[in-house]
Amino acid sequence: MKTNQKIVTSIVAAAILVSLSGCSGMSRRDQNTAIGAGIGAVGGAVLTGGSTVGTVGGAAVGGIIGHELDK
């Protein structure tokens, strides 16, 4: 079961990173929000051993921090 969670987490992280390539038309704040969410998702997954709640929580916290970065 842990292996499946790690695979899913890796796929989600890769999808987030690939989607960041579409940031060219976004404002700087939007880019920071997306990057923060991606990094937060990976960090949350790593810290919680691939837990879905940890991944989503990390993405939310990272997105908020990224959004507030330009203020």
C-alpha positions as CSV (number, residue, x, y, z in Angstrom):
1,M,0.0,0.0,0.0
2,K,2.8,2.4,0.8
3,T,4.3,1.8,-2.6
4,N,1.1,2.8,-4.4
5,Q,0.9,6.0,-2.3
6,K,4.4,6.9,-3.3
7,I,3.7,6.2,-6.9
8,V,0.6,8.4,-6.9
9,T,2.4,11.1,-5.0
10,S,5.2,11.1,-7.5
11,I,2.8,11.3,-10.4
12,V,0.9,14.2,-8.8
13,A,4.2,16.0,-8.1
14,A,5.4,15.5,-11.7
15,A,2.0,16.7,-13.1
16,I,2.3,19.9,-11.0
17,L,5.8,20.6,-12.1
18,V,4.9,20.0,-15.8
19,S,1.9,22.3,-15.5
20,L,4.1,25.1,-14.2
21,S,5.5,25.4,-17.7
22,G,2.3,27.1,-18.6
23,C,3.0,30.1,-16.3
24,S,4.2,32.4,-19.1
25,G,0.9,34.3,-19.3
26,M,0.4,34.5,-15.5
27,S,1.1,37.4,-13.3
28,R,4.0,37.2,-10.9
29,R,1.7,36.6,-8.0
30,D,-0.1,33.8,-9.8
31,Q,3.2,32.2,-10.7
32,N,4.3,32.4,-7.0
33,T,1.1,30.9,-5.9
34,A,1.4,28.0,-8.4
35,I,5.0,27.3,-7.5
36,G,4.3,27.5,-3.8
37,A,1.5,25.0,-4.2
38,G,3.7,22.6,-6.1
39,I,6.6,22.8,-3.7
40,G,4.1,22.6,-0.7
41,A,2.5,19.5,-2.2
42,V,5.8,17.7,-2.6
43,G,7.0,18.8,0.9
44,G,3.7,17.7,2.5
45,A,3.9,14.3,0.7
46,V,7.5,13.8,1.8
47,L,6.9,14.8,5.4
48,T,3.8,12.6,5.8
49,G,5.0,9.6,3.9
50,G,2.8,10.1,0.9
51,S,-0.4,10.9,2.8
52,T,-3.1,12.4,0.6
53,V,-4.1,14.8,3.4
54,G,-0.4,15.8,3.9
55,T,0.0,16.4,0.1
56,V,-3.2,18.5,-0.2
57,G,-2.4,20.4,3.1
58,G,1.1,21.1,1.9
59,A,-0.2,22.4,-1.4
60,A,-2.7,24.7,0.3
61,V,-0.1,26.1,2.7
62,G,2.5,26.5,0.0
63,G,0.0,28.2,-2.3
64,I,-0.9,30.7,0.5
65,I,2.7,31.4,1.2
66,G,3.5,31.9,-2.5
67,H,0.5,34.2,-2.9
68,E,1.6,36.4,0.0
69,L,5.3,36.5,-1.2
70,D,4.9,39.7,-3.4
71,K,3.2,41.8,-0.8
